[in-house]
């Protein structure tokens, strides 16, 4: 999010703790013995499914090194640049792979068998069941593939983030469950969900949201698991090679999902350092610009935030 001047908040809070989950246990339950070749790679906290793995004839350890495909012209004369989700081969645990790497269609790999997001330079264990075209690509030592050669859900049965820490894995399992009384009423998961699913941001409720974030959630160096106990899993997350991350939550998600001219939605971004401690929080609102050829959204200026009565937060912790 583009930095803006913060609009001061003057709402008074009267917070009374009601409930909250305990910190997640640091150790995962003991799991069955791993198949040969995976010992030392897959840790107890990794989501390994032996039955699903057995269905994959290829087990490949690869490093995620994203890039871009060559630009291609769009229907309106513009140039489209597509992300290349390249996984460079490091170790073949099972099967035969001669190709230097494989491109995955990460946008289509959704669900419990895949990470929510991927970090550049991290190692991933890919469980592959390639079709005839995929088999030919993997057998070719010179094959680099292209945007039409990406492996999708039919060929990628599961992916494990081998470099995910135990603390990160535990934190990502935490769901929103905390509740607390405040001047806007009762904050609980249902209240937060109502803000996220509202058709448009309502200024008074958004100011209450910002005040609650500022007083209760955005605490200096709050651990990821504790923030997620208030907010639950984000709508999107970006992982960095050094272990830091940025989580984003959408406010008024219908307005984001169905762009209309001058439509408004909110974006809450929380940035964590490599220790998964909160370092920065930003809350702001964006406006859609929609035409037959282009859809884009831009952050409101500080003046527009003030005019509409919408809050603007920028918090950083040293």
N, C-alpha and C positions, 0 to 999 in steps of 0.2 A: 504494500500500500504506500502511496506517495505521502511523505510527511506533510502535515498541516499544523497550523496553530491550534492548540487545544482550546475548546470552549469551556470555561470554568463551570463546575457543577455546584449548586448550592442546596441540593436536597438534603434534608436531615434524615438520618437513618436511626431507627431504634431496633437494633438487631438482638434477637434472643435465640440462641441455638436450640434446635429441636431434635435433629437427628443427623447422623453421618456415619458412613461405613468405616470400619477400621482400615488401617494401612494394609495393602495386599501382602500376603505371605511371601517372603523372598524365595522360597523353594517350591519348585513344581513337584507334583506327585511322581513317585517312581514309575518308570515306564518299562515295558518289556525290553529284553536284550535286542540291540539293533542288528540288522543284517550285516554280513561281512562287507567291509569297505566303508561303512558309515560311522564306525566308532571313531571318535575324535573329531568328527565333522558335525554331526547332529547332536545337540545338547538336550538334556531332559525337558527344557522349557520350549523347545521347538515343536511345532504342530505336525509331527510325523505320523502318517497313517500307513501302516504296513500293508494293508489290503490294497489300498490305492496305489502304493509304490510298486507292488507286484504286477499291476496291470501295465506298467510302463517298461518297455524293453530298453530304454535309454535313461541312465542317470548321469547327469552332467553337472559338474561344478563349473560355474562361469562367473565372470566379473561384469557387473553392469557398467557400461560405458556409453551413455547416450550421446547422440549426435543429431544431425539433420540430413534428410535426403535432399538431392538436388531440387531446386525450386521448379515448380511447374505452373503454367499459366492457368488462371482461373477463368470462369465464364465471363467475367466483367473486364478482363484484360489485366487484372492484378496477378501477382505472383504468390503462390501458396507454398509455404515452407512447412513440411511435416517433420515431426520428431521421429528420429530413428532410435528405437529401443534395442540397442545392440548388446548382446551378452557374449563376451569373449571367452572362449573355452580355456579352462585351466586344468581340469582333471576329468577323465572319463572313468566313472565308477562302475558303470555297467553298460554293455552294448558297444557299438563301434561308432566313433565320430572322428572324421578326418578334417572337417571344415574348421576354419579358424574361429568361427562363432556362429551365432544364430540370432535372428531378429524376431522379437515377440510382439504380438499385437496386445499391448498391455491394457488398452482401453476395453478389450473384450474379455479380459481375464478378471472376473469379478466373483467374489464369494469366499467362503471360509478356507478354501484350498490355496489361496493366493495372498500375498501381503497386501495391505491397504495402499502402500506406496513403496517406492524403490529409491535407494540412495546411490548416487554415482560412486563407483569404486568398491562397493560392497560385494561380497561373494554370495551367490545364490545357488541352491541345488535345484536343478530343473528335472522334473520327471516327465519324460517325453514319450509320446506314442505317435511317431511320424507316419503320415500316409506315404504313398508312392513318391510324390513330389518332394516331401520332406526327407525321405530316405535318400533320394538322389542328392539333395543339397548337403546332407550330413556326410555323405560318402565322398564328396568332392573336396580335395585339399585346397583348391583355389576358389571355392565358392564363397562369395561375400553376400549374395542375395540382394534383394531390393524391396521396395515398399509392397510389392505384390507377392513376396515370398515369406511374409511374416507368419509365424506359427500362432494359431489361435487356440481356443478352448478345446477343440477336438484333438489337438496334438500336444497340448500342454496340460497334463492332468493335475499337476500341483507344483508349487514353487515354495521353497523354504529360504528365508533370509538367514544365512549362516552366521552373519556378523551381528545379528540383533542380540543385544544384551538381555540378561535375565530381568533387569529392572524395567527395560523398555517393554519387553513381552508382557510382564505383569501389569504395567500401567495401561497398556492398550486393551486389556480385558475389563478395565473398570468402567462401569456404566453409571449414568447420572442417577443418584439416589438421595442426595442431601436435601434437606429442607430447612428453612429459617424464616422467621417473621421479620418483616421490614415495612417501611412506610407505604409501600405499594400493595401490601397484603401479605401473602404467603408465597415465598419462593420455594418451588418444588419442581420435579421433573415435568409435571403437566404444565405448569406456568411457563417454563422455559420452552417447551415444545409449542405452546400457543404463540409465543413470540416468533418462533422460527417458521411457523406455518401460516402466519397472518398474511392476508392478501397484500397489505402495504404497511409500511412502518407508521405507527401512530405516535406522534411526537411526545405526548405525555408519558406513555408507557416506555418509550425509548429512553427518555431522561431517567426514569426509574431504573431501567436496566443498566444504564451507564453508571449511575450512582451505586448500585449494588455491586457491579463489577469492581468499581474503584475502591469500595470499602471492604469487601468480603472475599472476592476471588483473586484480584490482582495484588497479591501479597508478595513482598520481595522474596525472590528465589523459591517460590512455592513449587513443590515437586509436581511433575506431570500427573502422577496418579491422583493427587489431591485436587488439582484443577478439573480433571475428568470426573471426579466424584460429584462436582457441581454441574458440569457441562456435558459429560458423556463424550463419545467419540466424535471427532470433527467431521465436517462435510468433506474436507480435503486436507491433506497434509503433505508437506515437502520435507524430505530428509536430505541432510547434507553428509558429505563423506566423513566429516569430523565428528559425527554423532549428534550435532545440533539439529533442530527441526523447527518448522513453522506450521501451526495448525490453524485452519480457517473454519469459521462457523458463519453460515448465512442467516440473516434475519429477513423475514418475508421471502421465503424461498420460492413461492409461486411467482412472484414478480421477477425473480432471477431466471426461473425455468422458462417462462413465457414472456420474452421481451416485447414491450410495447413502447411506443414513443413517449418519452418523459416518465416512464415507469421508474419507481424508486425501490431500492432494496438496501439492506445493510450488510456490512461485513465486519466480523470480529476476528482479528488475527492475534495469535499468541505465539511468541517466539521463545524457544528454550535453548539453553546452551548444551554442551556435550554431556553434562551431568544430569540433563533433563530437569533443570531448574529454570523457572520462569524469569526471563530477562526483559521482555518488552510486551506491551499490550497496545493494540490500536483498534479503535471502533470508529467507523465512518460510514457514510451513505453514498451510493452511486446512482447515477441517472442514465437511463438507456437513450441511445440515439439509434433510431431504426429507419432504414431505407430499403428499397428493393434489393440493393447489392450488398449493403454493409449493416452489420449490427455491432455496436460497440457501447461500452459503458465507461463513464469517467467519474472520478471522485468529485463530490461537491466541494466547492471552495469553502473556506472558513465563513465567508459572508453568507453563502447560501445555506450552510448549516444553521447559522444564527437566524436568518430570515424565516426558515421553515420550523424553527424550534427544535431541531434535531441536535443531539449531543455530538461532540467530537472528542475522543479520548486519544491521548498519546502519552504513554507511561513507559519509562525506561528505568531499570535498576542497575546501579554500577556493579 
